[in-house]
Amino acid sequence: MDSKKKYKPPFMLKMMRFSIYILTFLAPPLAARLVNHLWFKTHRHNEPRREQRILDTAVWKEVEFKNKVVQLYCWGESNTPMVLLVHGWNGRGAQLGSFVQGLVDHGYCVLSFDAPGHGRSSSKDTNLLEISQLIQELSEQFGPFSAGVAHSFGGLCLMHAVSAGVKMDKAVCIASAFNVERLVQFFAKLMQVKPKIVERQKILLEQQFGEELWEQFSMPNMVSKVSTLGLIIHDNDDDAIPVERSKMIAQVWNESELVLTTGLGHRRILRDKAVIKKAIEFIAN
């Protein structure tokens, strides 16, 4: 008998899947609108003790952005220059807390934030463009940023902000998401959405962000147009975002370096000492 426990989806996920399934047959346009509505919804997770400890050493600030309250965390406030940390979808600013002390020790001021709908910030939803615009606003208020460190979905947000004009000499993108189209497909698989509903949702996204969103929100397209130096780090055993995505990004990002790890997965990579050391050396040198 197999000792491994079979994955049991949470009750709420099963209910959302069932609702989409019923609407797919009864009212496909409503099914597409429900999928699109759920796609922007965020989910908060409890902070482990290690993140709480790093937040205890930060200076906390709040900023208002588009009628939302965004929680900021700052370390080494008297230092210059400044490094921005950007977490991924359903993450928190403190998830990149392991990078803080080393950067502060190298004389950097470090700024992190909980994106709208995440951590201690207000709202229950957000999107790539909003987080990018938030980064642009933070750059104007607290920048300029010498460098940025981003994880997963945060990589797309950070590099979109850079491609939109945020000045940044160096960027570290760890297990970065590839593009919005693949994120749509990933969500459709999670929610068991039929292909015809996915196509309807894509139309809704185009109505909201413009038909060019598929090119505009694409990591390869963004990094191929920026002068920012890049360090791309990805684990071979990442089960959330395939390592092949970072290999493709590295091929079109001029002046970038690709570093591959093994056995760290999608999140533990953020606490690996060798990864942290490599990122800080890249930023400081």
N, C-alpha and C positions, 0 to 999 in steps of 0.2 A: 504493500500500500504506500502511495506517495505521501511523504510527510509534509510536503509543502502545502500551505493553505491556499486555496483558490481565492483570487481577488473577488471581493464582493463590493460592487459600487455603492456609494452612500445613498441613502433614501432620497435625498433631494435630487441627486443626479438621475436616479431612476425615474423620478416624477417628471423632470424636465425632458428626458428622452421620450417618455410616454406622451407628454403633451405635444411635442414636436411630431411624433408618429401619428397621432390622431389628426392633427391639423394638416399634415401632409396629404391626407386623403380627403378631408372635409373642406379645407380652405387653404390651398397652397400659398397664396399671398400672405395670409396671416402666419403661416408656419415660417416663412422667410423673415417676416418682421420679428417674430419671437426669437429666432436664431440670432438675428442681428442685434436685438436688444440684449440678449444674454452674452453675446460676444464681447461687449464693452464692460460687462459687470466684473468687479474685482472681488476677491475673497481674502480676508485677513487671516493670518496665522499667528499663533502665540510666539513670542520671542524666547529663545532659549537663554539660559542664564549667562552664557558667554557674551551674548549681544547686549544684555542688560548691563553687564559690567563695563563694556566699552562706552555705552551711552551715559553711564554715570560720570565719565571723565570729560564729557562734551559740554560745550556751551549751547544751550537750546535757544532757538529763535523761531518766530513764526512770521510768515509773509502771506498777504492776501493775493490771490491770483484767480482771476475770472470768478469772483464771488466764492472762492474756495479758500480754506485755510490750509497752508502747507507747512509742515513741521520740518525745520532745518536743524542740523547738528554740526557744530564746528569745533575743531581741535587745532591747537597751535595758533590761536587767533592773532598773535603778534608777529607771526612769521610771514615771510613772502618768499617766493610766489605761492599761488594757490592751486590745489588739485581738487577736482570734482569727482565724487563717487556716485555712480548711477546704478541702482538695483534693477532687477528684472521684474516681469509680470508676477503679481501676487507676492512680491518680495518686500523687503524693508531696507532702509538706508543702512542699518547696522549689519546687514549681511556681509558687507564689504569691510567690516570693522577691523579685520585682521591686517589690513593694509595701513591702518592709521598710524600706529606708533612708529613704524619704520619711516614713514613719510615725514612725520613731525621731527623725528631724530635727524633727518636730512635737511631740516630747515623749512619745510613746507607747511603752509596752512591748509587744512583739509576740510572740505565742505561736503556734507552728505544731506540727503533729504528723503522723506517719504513722499512718493508721488501721490497725486490725488487718488483717493480711494484705497490707499495703502497705509499701513502702519498707523501713525497718529494723525495723519492728514484727513481732512473732511472729504465728503462725497462717497459715492458707492460705485462710481464708474470713471473711466478715463479712456484715452486713446493715444496712439503714437504721436500725432500732431500736437496734442495738448501738452504732453510731456516735453516734446522738443521745444515748444514755445516757452514752457516753464524754464528750461535750461537757458534759453536765450534771455529770459527776464533775469535769472540769477546771475548770468554773465554781466548784464548791464548794472545790476545792483551791487554785486560783490566782486566781480572779476576785475581784470581778465584772468582766465584760467590758463595756467601754464600747461596743464595736462589733465586728462580724464581717465578714470578706470571704470569700465562698464561691464555688466554681466548679462548675458542672455538677451532678452527683449530690450534691456537698457542700452545695448550696443547699437541697435537700430535708432533708438531715440537720440543717443549722443551724436552719432554721425549725421543724423538728419539735421540736428541743430548746427553742427559744424558746416555742413553743406549749405545751410541757410545763412551763414555769416558769422557764427561764433568763432572767435579767434582761439586757436589751441595748437600749441607746438607738437604735442604728442598725445596719442590715445592708445590705451590698452583695452582691447576687446576680448573678453573671456567667454568662450562658449556662446558666441553671438548668434542671435536669430538671423535668418538669411533674407527673407522678404515677407511682405504681408500676405501674398498669395499662398505661401506655404503655411502660414499661421492659420489662414482660413481653412485650409484643407485639414490641418491638424485638429482644429476645433470641430470640424464636421465629423471627423472620425471619432473623437471623444463623445460627441453628442448623438452619433449614429444618424446623421442627417443624409437624406437621399440626395443624389447628384442634382436632380432638378431643382431642389430647394437651395442648394449651394449656389447654383447659377442665379437664382432670384436674389439671394443675399448679396452676391457680387454687384448686381445692378443697384441695389440699395446703397452699397458702399460707394459706388461711382457717383451716385446722386449726391452723396454727402461730401465726398472729398475730391470729386472730379475723375474723369475717365483715365487721367494720366497717373492715378495713384499707384498702379502696379509697377510703373517705372520709377516714380518718385520715391516710394517707400521700399526700395530695393537696396540692400547693403552693397552689392557689387557696383551698382550705378552710382551710389553716393561716394564711396571711397575712391573710385576711379577719377573723381573730379576735384579732390581736395589735396592740399599740400601738407597736411598734417602727417607726421611720421606715425607709423602704426606698429604695435606689437599685438599679434594675434595668438591667443593661447586656447587650446582645446584638448579635451581628453579623448583618447581612442575608445573609451568605454562609456561615453556619454550616451544615455538612452533617451534623452529628451531632444537633443539636437545633434544629428549625425556629424561626425568630425569632417566629413567630406565638404560640408558647407564652408567651414573655415578655410579649407584648402582652396576652394573656388574663390573665396574673398581675397586670399593672399595673392592669387595669380593676377588680380587686376588692381591691387592697392600698391602703388609705387612707393618705394622706400619703406616697405613693411617687412617684418620678420614673423615667421610662423613657428611656434613652439608647441610640440605635441607631448602630452603626458599619458600615462597609463594607470588604470585602477582607481581614478579619483571621481569619475562620474561627472554629473552636471553641477552639483552644489559643493561637494567636499573639496573641489578644486580651489574654492575661495579661501580655504584655510590651510592649504599646503604651503609649507615653509619655502620650498624651492620655487614655487610659482610666485609667492609674495616677494622673495628676494630678486627674482628675475624682473618683475614688474617695477620694483623700486629702483633697481640699477638702471633700467631703461629710461625711466623718468629723470633720474638724477644726473645721468651722464650725457 
